[in-house]
Amino acid sequence: MEKKINGTQGLISISPMLVFLAVYTSSSIIAGDFYAASIIVSFLIACLYSIFIVKEKNTESRFAVLARGAAKEDIMTMVFIFILAGAFASTAKQMGSIEATVNLTLSFMPLQMMLCGLFIASCFVSFSIGTSVGTIAALTPIACGIAEKTGQNLPLLIAVIVGGAYFGDNLSFISDTTIMATKTQGCKLKDKFRYNLKIVLPAAIIAFVLYLIAGSEVKGQEIIKEINFPLIIPYLYIIVAAICGMNVMLLLSSGTILAGVMGLFLNKLSLSEWSSAMNDGVMGMGELIIVTLLAGGMIEVMRETGGIEFLKTALTSKIKSKTGAEFSIAGLVILTDFCTANNTIAILTTGPLAKEISTIYKIDPRRTASILDTFSCFAQSLIPYGAQLLIAGGLANINPLEIIPYLYYPFILGIIAFLYIIFKHEK
């Protein structure tokens, strides 16, 4: 939509997003918990409100705009990917792959490198399963056990796990944030991975060195873990096949079959347990799928009424360069993440607008996807009311605020991403 709209019309056109942010934020503040308020209900209210700003259409046609947005190819592709990702992650967890992966990592590390070992384990697991929340839920009890046996600083150990979890959330081929970022910007997973690696790898290396220094004076009892190498194969398959460029749906489908068949062969799960695991994994993605459909419909209404064009004009009117455009994209996704406490939703909500800005300023879609994903993860690490820190604090029985000062990796990631925008531009 290229026609010019005035300020009043523009505000009306973007009001569904404002309604969503207002409903979700206010209800969360009233409840005193950002996860007590339902993000689905907030989006539903915004969607129902949005049909009233569509002019010159009957009720049926107005709902058709919502349906058209939800049924777009990129939205439905994301839905199917989420379904398959849930099935794979749950199957791999049920057969014991997570525990085997952690044990393998820790087995190579002396006690003085335990922080580094936990960081690598968290990075590897999160990259393999594509979820920071799942990684934290799986590894936090292990970190608590290590702290109890060795007397190490518990908030520091938990922060190591959380930091490594953000590594995979930002970089994994099957992470919902990666899928959202690439689909909204129209680039391939492997290409975004290569761009993102330029930011993530230096941050991970610096964090590793800091954890190495922090753990150098540690003394205590060594922790010996039994390793079951075959259980690691499904994760290795996912990583290798993804790097080779396999289609993500084929990748997740074949990975789920491989994990299930291996689980049956190794007597780690029965056929009924495999079926139950896949069902649980898919159902666990239910909220994200519903939110994706509702957000797709809401954004289509905004596009139909000129809201996307209005925001594009407002955000780019004072931008003079690619650097300014990229900082506007980063700031937009950070602000949205602060309001929603969900980096996936932040990318989904701001992705279409970021695409418009990147088109105007001729920014490579792979670079835009990388900026969206990286800064959303950085923002998520700053909020103690985010799911990651709430789960970590709850499992470790500590205040999430105690964890934040030790989150070396996310802070380093944010600094490097900031410098990446300033200094690194392709000709």
SVG drawing of the C-alpha trace seen along z (x, -y; Angstrom):
<svg xmlns="http://www.w3.org/2000/svg" viewBox="-22 -14 65 67">
<polyline fill="none" stroke="black" stroke-width="0.4" points="0.0,0.0 1.7,-3.2 -0.9,-5.9 0.0,-8.5 -2.0,-8.6 -2.1,-11.3 -1.1,-11.0 -4.6,-10.3 -5.3,-7.6 -1.9,-6.1 -2.4,-5.9 -5.8,-4.2 -4.1,-1.7 -1.4,-0.7 -3.8,-0.8 -4.3,3.1 -0.6,3.4 -1.0,0.7 -4.1,2.4 -2.3,5.7 0.7,4.1 -1.6,2.1 -3.8,5.1 -0.9,7.5 1.3,5.0 -1.4,3.6 -2.9,7.0 0.6,8.3 1.4,5.3 -2.0,5.7 -1.3,9.4 2.2,8.7 3.5,11.4 4.1,11.1 3.2,14.8 0.0,14.6 -1.6,12.7 -2.5,14.7 -0.7,13.6 -3.3,15.5 -6.2,13.5 -4.3,10.2 -3.8,11.0 -7.4,12.2 -8.7,8.9 -6.5,7.0 -7.7,9.0 -11.4,8.6 -10.7,4.9 -8.9,4.7 -11.9,5.7 -13.6,2.4 -10.8,0.3 -11.3,1.9 -13.5,-0.5 -16.0,0.0 -16.4,3.7 -19.2,5.9 -18.5,8.0 -17.8,11.1 -15.2,9.3 -13.5,7.8 -13.0,11.3 -11.8,12.4 -8.9,10.0 -7.9,11.6 -8.2,15.1 -6.2,14.1 -3.3,12.9 -3.4,16.1 -3.5,18.3 -0.5,16.8 2.1,19.3 4.8,18.1 2.6,18.2 1.4,21.7 4.9,22.8 6.0,21.6 3.1,23.5 4.1,26.8 7.7,26.2 6.7,25.6 4.7,28.8 7.6,30.9 10.1,29.1 8.0,30.0 7.7,33.6 11.5,33.9 12.5,32.1 10.1,34.2 11.1,37.5 14.9,36.8 14.3,35.8 12.2,38.9 14.9,41.2 17.6,39.5 19.5,37.6 19.8,34.4 21.3,36.2 23.7,38.1 24.8,34.8 25.5,33.1 27.4,36.1 29.6,36.2 30.5,32.5 31.1,32.7 33.2,35.9 36.0,34.0 36.2,31.2 38.2,31.1 36.6,29.4 38.4,26.1 36.7,26.0 33.3,26.9 31.9,23.5 33.2,23.9 31.8,27.4 28.4,26.3 28.5,23.4 29.4,25.7 26.8,28.3 24.1,25.6 25.2,24.2 25.2,27.6 21.9,28.7 20.1,25.4 21.5,25.4 20.3,29.0 16.8,28.7 16.3,25.0 14.7,23.8 16.3,21.8 13.4,22.6 13.8,26.3 17.5,26.2 17.2,24.3 14.6,26.6 16.8,29.6 20.1,28.4 19.3,26.2 18.8,29.2 22.3,30.5 23.8,27.1 22.1,27.1 23.5,30.6 27.0,29.4 26.7,26.4 25.7,28.6 28.6,31.0 31.3,28.4 30.1,25.4 30.3,23.1 28.3,19.9 24.8,21.1 23.6,17.9 26.8,18.0 26.2,21.6 22.6,20.9 23.7,17.9 26.2,20.1 23.2,22.3 21.0,19.4 23.7,17.8 24.4,21.0 20.7,21.4 20.5,18.0 23.3,19.2 21.1,21.9 17.9,19.7 19.8,17.2 21.6,19.6 19.8,23.0 18.3,24.1 15.1,25.2 14.8,22.3 11.4,20.5 13.2,17.2 15.5,18.3 12.5,19.6 10.5,16.4 13.4,14.1 14.2,16.0 10.6,16.3 9.7,12.7 12.8,11.5 12.7,14.1 16.1,15.7 17.4,19.2 18.2,20.7 21.8,21.6 22.5,18.1 21.2,16.4 23.3,18.9 26.5,17.8 25.7,14.1 24.8,14.7 27.9,16.7 30.0,13.5 28.3,12.0 27.7,15.1 31.0,16.9 33.2,14.0 30.7,13.5 30.8,17.2 34.6,17.3 34.9,14.3 32.4,15.7 34.2,19.0 37.5,17.3 35.7,15.4 34.2,18.6 37.7,20.3 39.2,17.5 36.3,17.6 36.6,21.3 40.4,21.5 40.4,21.3 37.6,23.8 38.4,26.9 36.2,29.8 35.1,33.3 35.2,34.4 31.9,35.4 32.0,38.6 29.2,39.2 28.4,42.3 28.2,41.6 25.8,43.3 27.2,42.2 24.4,43.6 21.9,41.3 23.7,38.3 23.3,39.3 19.9,37.6 21.3,34.2 24.4,34.7 22.3,35.6 20.2,32.5 23.2,30.3 25.1,31.9 22.0,32.1 21.0,28.5 24.5,27.2 24.3,29.2 21.2,27.3 18.5,29.9 14.9,28.6 13.9,27.8 10.6,29.8 12.4,32.8 15.1,32.3 12.7,32.3 10.6,35.2 13.6,37.4 15.2,36.4 12.1,37.4 11.9,40.7 15.6,41.4 15.3,40.5 12.2,42.7 13.6,45.7 16.8,45.5 14.8,45.2 12.9,48.3 16.0,50.2 17.9,49.2 14.8,50.0 14.7,46.4 11.1,46.0 8.2,48.0 6.0,47.3 3.3,45.9 5.8,43.7 7.1,42.4 3.6,41.5 2.9,39.9 6.2,37.9 5.4,36.5 1.9,35.6 3.3,33.8 5.8,32.0 3.2,30.8 0.8,29.8 3.6,27.9 3.8,25.7 0.0,25.0 0.3,21.5 3.0,20.4 0.9,21.7 -2.2,19.9 -0.3,16.7 1.3,17.0 -2.0,17.3 -3.6,14.4 -0.5,12.2 -0.6,13.0 -4.2,11.9 -3.6,8.7 -0.6,7.7 -2.6,8.2 -5.3,5.8 -2.6,3.2 -1.2,3.7 -4.7,3.5 -5.4,0.2 -2.0,-1.4 -0.5,-0.9 2.7,0.8 3.2,-2.0 2.6,-4.6 5.1,-3.0 7.7,-2.6 7.4,-6.3 7.5,-7.3 10.6,-5.2 12.5,-6.0 11.8,-9.8 14.8,-10.8 17.1,-7.8 20.0,-8.9 22.0,-5.7 21.9,-1.9 23.4,-2.2 20.5,-4.3 18.0,-1.9 19.6,1.1 19.5,-0.6 15.9,-1.5 15.2,2.2 17.2,3.2 15.4,0.7 12.0,1.7 12.5,5.4 14.0,4.6 11.1,2.3 8.6,4.9 10.4,7.6 10.3,5.5 6.6,5.1 5.8,8.8 8.5,10.6 8.7,13.0 11.5,12.7 9.6,14.9 6.5,12.7 8.7,9.6 10.3,10.9 6.9,11.9 5.4,8.6 8.2,6.4 9.4,8.6 7.2,7.3 8.1,3.7 11.8,4.6 11.4,6.2 10.0,2.9 12.8,0.8 15.5,3.2 14.0,3.0 14.1,-0.8 17.7,-0.9 18.9,2.1 19.9,4.1 20.7,7.8 17.7,9.9 20.2,12.3 21.7,9.4 18.3,8.1 17.2,11.5 20.4,11.8 19.9,8.3 16.3,9.2 17.2,12.5 20.3,11.3 18.8,8.1 15.6,10.0 17.7,12.5 19.8,9.7 16.6,7.9 15.1,11.1 18.2,11.6 17.7,8.1 14.2,8.8 13.7,10.7 10.1,11.4 11.0,13.4 10.3,17.1 14.0,18.1 15.0,16.3 11.7,17.2 12.1,20.9 15.8,20.8 15.1,18.9 12.2,21.2 14.1,24.4 17.1,23.1 15.0,21.5 16.7,18.1 15.5,14.6 15.9,14.1 17.6,10.8 20.5,12.7 21.2,14.3 21.4,11.2 24.8,9.9 26.5,13.1 25.0,13.3 28.3,12.7 27.4,14.1 24.1,12.2 25.8,8.9 28.8,9.6 26.5,10.6 24.7,7.3 27.9,5.3 29.3,7.2 25.9,6.8 26.0,3.1 29.6,2.9 28.6,5.1 26.0,2.5 28.4,-0.4 31.5,1.1 30.6,4.0 28.8,3.2 29.1,5.0 29.9,2.8"/>
</svg>
